[in-house]
């Protein structure tokens, strides 16, 4: 579980996204697109889920990409090459159902681009025509653009401020594509509002749409119930039933409400940590 390589993909005054290559031979042999691992930075810390972005089975390593948002991701971001994680479990979750669909649009928003990357590669391996749509608040936060371009038939970008690609949202780009051509599948991962809008756009056209849900997670084994989501009126757990679900069956109102339930406590934990560092 040693950190082999560390690279800061992008850094702005309020956002930092980091890529790490970690020694994990058994996970590297088994992990598939769409799956994730659970990471513990320290013994007294929490468990956080991170998508397996890439694997190098011959070298026994996996690649993780994360944004320093909460306390644990900030602590992880402070670790350096040569240090080791306290614990790493996986691969977890169901892998993406990869087969020949035809023309597929893969949408990644923000750090969700890192999750879209392995899915895009897997879909291309099955001779699909993959259209990638990447979005971020500004051009400086667009990650893995070169890697995504290499594995997609077409690549579009969108930024809120218009600094790269279309000025607006990835859903604006998707809407324009749907006006000109048909799609057999849409896959989206990123902020909840983006995935919800994507589902709304494709529902009326009857296009199969899959979303990867980053629900709150604690044990990642289906026991705690923290990551529960409502799918077609039934309770499911993102960790063992997902993380991918039919976008048209997700209760988006409930998901949105639950995603912010611990926000205040998380911010409090970060403030305490900063206070300890200053003392």
Secondary structure by P-SEA (a helix, b strand, c coil): ccccccccccccccbbbbbbbbbbccccccccccbbbbbbccccbbbbbbccccccccccbbbbbbccccaaaaaaaaccccccccccccccccccccccccbbbbbbcccccccaaaaaaaaaaaccbbbbbbbccccccccaaaaaaacccbbbbbbccccccccccaaaaaaaaaacccccbbbbbccaaaaaaaaaaacccccbbbbbbbcccccccccccccccccccbbbbcccccccccccccaaaaaaaaaacaaaaaaaaaaaaaaaaac
